[in-house]
Amino acid sequence: MKKRVLLICPYSYPSACGIWKRVENDAQTLIESGYDVAVFSSNILKGTNKTLPKYEFHSGIHIFRFKSWFSFGANSRFFFFPFKFFKIRPHIVHVHGYRHPHSIQGLILGKFSFKKVLITTHAPFGKDPRRSILIKLFDFFYDILIGWWELHLYTKIIRVSQWELAGLKRLFVREKRTIYIPNGIDKEFLIGYRQRIIEIEKRIRSTQNEESYRKSYSGQPGMGDLKSQVLYMGRLDPVKRLEWVKGAANALPSFHFKIVGPLSGYKSFKSNSDNLEVVIEKYDKYEFIQEAQNSDIYVIPSIRETFGITALEAMSQGNIVVSSKTQGVLEYVEDGENGFIAENQKDFIERIRYIYENWSDMQDIRINAIETARKFSISEINLELRDLYDQLIIKN
């Protein structure tokens, strides 16, 4: 008998969405383990008003999309799927996103069908100063009126970060009812990691003095491997606080800054300096790898990050991450050990300046960054997810 699983999320391919990226990675693991995977999502391409086809077969996943009648916040899309749910007849239902209408709908349908229902909460407990008072009030009343009992109905709660456990405990969720399965990076990011480490180690051994690095730093022939490029890739959304990158480009005219990604939240986003390149387009993981290999520093100046997977992907290529002090990134970046954490915009700029002015001292940090990224290989992390599904199928 084919094992059928239904994943429910607000957006689907080709949306640039952290939740969708996690859903897609989970789906690939399940498909490789012999599961038949279907996805239910809204028909909206995230960050736009564009609608997508009702059905699409993508990378082995059956994607069913439903009309979005209205939304409440970025990910709270109201779309309805009871008829298709009973036609699919999944063995396991897995919803993504807490406080979302599609999640509680999937929970109710799953429970009425006597199915196991999982939730990946995606850490919705972080502070976001951009959120309106109305949405904050909604979150508060949802938690005390609905959330605490909703969470107790799920078979298992999956955390993508350690820090969200505190938020779950405030809703009376016991730790043993949760399982920590962080976001992972695709195997393509780790190809050749040994060679990258060897090359950095050779650079350390062959360096005779700091002057040889400064020649490379200034663009002259010399030892070192500086590209003098600072990179950001991801959604161009106000929550990513890309104004910090604009400020850094103005303050550091000797270096090239590059922002790549689709618009999502900003009506427009343009460069304000000659050394800042803005490319507004979607990209794939191979283009990300190429850009990271042509960069020295990867920046993530976000107001908040659930996890910040792009930082790990850049670290896998030997980039030094400079991040704002956001909870997701603090899960794996240790300041001064495998990257840098900035307290504010001024500190953000000074950290970038410091890295370039002390490039000969950065090689251990780059090696540590690569080694950190290896710990988050999706092929290793999702073994726990596969085992969880297999156990639930047996219990069914």
Secondary structure in CASP SS format (residue, H / E / C, confidence):
PFRMAT SS
TARGET T0000
AUTHOR 0000-0000-0000
METHOD secondary structure of the structure
MODEL  1
M C 1.00
K C 1.00
K E 1.00
R E 1.00
V E 1.00
L E 1.00
L E 1.00
I E 1.00
C C 1.00
P C 1.00
Y C 1.00
S C 1.00
Y C 1.00
P C 1.00
S C 1.00
A C 1.00
C C 1.00
G H 1.00
I H 1.00
W H 1.00
K H 1.00
R H 1.00
V H 1.00
E H 1.00
N H 1.00
D H 1.00
A H 1.00
Q H 1.00
T H 1.00
L H 1.00
I H 1.00
E H 1.00
S C 1.00
G C 1.00
Y E 1.00
D E 1.00
V E 1.00
A E 1.00
V E 1.00
F E 1.00
S E 1.00
S E 1.00
N C 1.00
I E 1.00
L C 1.00
K C 1.00
G C 1.00
T C 1.00
N C 1.00
K C 1.00
T E 1.00
L C 1.00
P C 1.00
K C 1.00
Y E 1.00
E E 1.00
F E 1.00
H E 1.00
S C 1.00
G C 1.00
I E 1.00
H E 1.00
I E 1.00
F E 1.00
R E 1.00
F E 1.00
K C 1.00
S C 1.00
W C 1.00
F E 1.00
S E 1.00
F C 1.00
G C 1.00
A C 1.00
N C 1.00
S C 1.00
R E 1.00
F E 1.00
F C 1.00
F C 1.00
F C 1.00
P H 1.00
F H 1.00
K H 1.00
F H 1.00
F H 1.00
K H 1.00
I H 1.00
R C 1.00
P C 1.00
H C 1.00
I E 1.00
V E 1.00
H E 1.00
V E 1.00
H E 1.00
G C 1.00
Y C 1.00
R C 1.00
H C 1.00
P H 1.00
H H 1.00
S H 1.00
I H 1.00
Q H 1.00
G H 1.00
L H 1.00
I H 1.00
L H 1.00
G H 1.00
K H 1.00
F H 1.00
S C 1.00
F C 1.00
K C 1.00
K E 1.00
V E 1.00
L E 1.00
I E 1.00
T E 1.00
T C 1.00
H C 1.00
A C 1.00
P C 1.00
F C 1.00
G C 1.00
K C 1.00
D C 1.00
P C 1.00
R C 1.00
R C 1.00
S C 1.00
I H 1.00
L H 1.00
I H 1.00
K H 1.00
L H 1.00
F H 1.00
D H 1.00
F H 1.00
F H 1.00
Y H 1.00
D H 1.00
I H 1.00
L H 1.00
I H 1.00
G H 1.00
W H 1.00
W H 1.00
E H 1.00
L H 1.00
H H 1.00
L H 1.00
Y C 1.00
T C 1.00
K E 1.00
I E 1.00
I E 1.00
R E 1.00
V C 1.00
S C 1.00
Q C 1.00
W C 1.00
E C 1.00
L H 1.00
A H 1.00
G H 1.00
L H 1.00
K H 1.00
R H 1.00
L C 1.00
F C 1.00
V C 1.00
R C 1.00
E H 1.00
K H 1.00
R H 1.00
T E 1.00
I E 1.00
Y E 1.00
I C 1.00
P C 1.00
N C 1.00
G C 1.00
I E 1.00
D C 1.00
K H 1.00
E H 1.00
F H 1.00
L H 1.00
I C 1.00
G C 1.00
Y H 1.00
R H 1.00
Q H 1.00
R H 1.00
I H 1.00
I H 1.00
E H 1.00
I H 1.00
E H 1.00
K H 1.00
R H 1.00
I H 1.00
R H 1.00
S H 1.00
T C 1.00
Q C 1.00
N C 1.00
E H 1.00
E H 1.00
S H 1.00
Y H 1.00
R H 1.00
K H 1.00
S H 1.00
Y H 1.00
S C 1.00
G C 1.00
Q C 1.00
P C 1.00
G C 1.00
M C 1.00
G C 1.00
D C 1.00
L C 1.00
K C 1.00
S C 1.00
Q E 1.00
V E 1.00
L E 1.00
Y E 1.00
M E 1.00
G C 1.00
R C 1.00
L E 1.00
D C 1.00
P H 1.00
V H 1.00
K H 1.00
R C 1.00
L C 1.00
E H 1.00
W H 1.00
V H 1.00
K H 1.00
G H 1.00
A H 1.00
A H 1.00
N H 1.00
A H 1.00
L C 1.00
P C 1.00
S C 1.00
F C 1.00
H E 1.00
F E 1.00
K E 1.00
I E 1.00
V E 1.00
G C 1.00
P C 1.00
L E 1.00
S C 1.00
G C 1.00
Y C 1.00
K C 1.00
S C 1.00
F C 1.00
K C 1.00
S C 1.00
N C 1.00
S C 1.00
D C 1.00
N C 1.00
L E 1.00
E E 1.00
V E 1.00
V E 1.00
I C 1.00
E C 1.00
K C 1.00
Y C 1.00
D C 1.00
K H 1.00
Y H 1.00
E H 1.00
F H 1.00
I H 1.00
Q H 1.00
E H 1.00
A H 1.00
Q H 1.00
N C 1.00
S C 1.00
D C 1.00
I E 1.00
Y E 1.00
V E 1.00
I E 1.00
P C 1.00
S C 1.00
I C 1.00
R C 1.00
E C 1.00
T C 1.00
F C 1.00
G C 1.00
I H 1.00
T H 1.00
A H 1.00
L H 1.00
E H 1.00
A H 1.00
M H 1.00
S C 1.00
Q C 1.00
G C 1.00
N C 1.00
I E 1.00
V E 1.00
V E 1.00
S E 1.00
S E 1.00
K C 1.00
T C 1.00
Q C 1.00
G C 1.00
V H 1.00
L H 1.00
E H 1.00
Y C 1.00
V C 1.00
E C 1.00
D E 1.00
G C 1.00
E C 1.00
N C 1.00
G E 1.00
F E 1.00
I E 1.00
A E 1.00
E C 1.00
N C 1.00
Q H 1.00
K H 1.00
D H 1.00
F H 1.00
I H 1.00
E H 1.00
R H 1.00
I H 1.00
R H 1.00
Y H 1.00
I H 1.00
Y H 1.00
E H 1.00
N C 1.00
W H 1.00
S H 1.00
D H 1.00
M C 1.00
Q H 1.00
D H 1.00
I H 1.00
R H 1.00
I H 1.00
N H 1.00
A H 1.00
I H 1.00
E H 1.00
T H 1.00
A H 1.00
R H 1.00
K C 1.00
F C 1.00
S E 1.00
I H 1.00
S H 1.00
E H 1.00
I H 1.00
N H 1.00
L H 1.00
E H 1.00
L H 1.00
R H 1.00
D H 1.00
L H 1.00
Y H 1.00
D H 1.00
Q H 1.00
L H 1.00
I H 1.00
I H 1.00
K H 1.00
N C 1.00
END
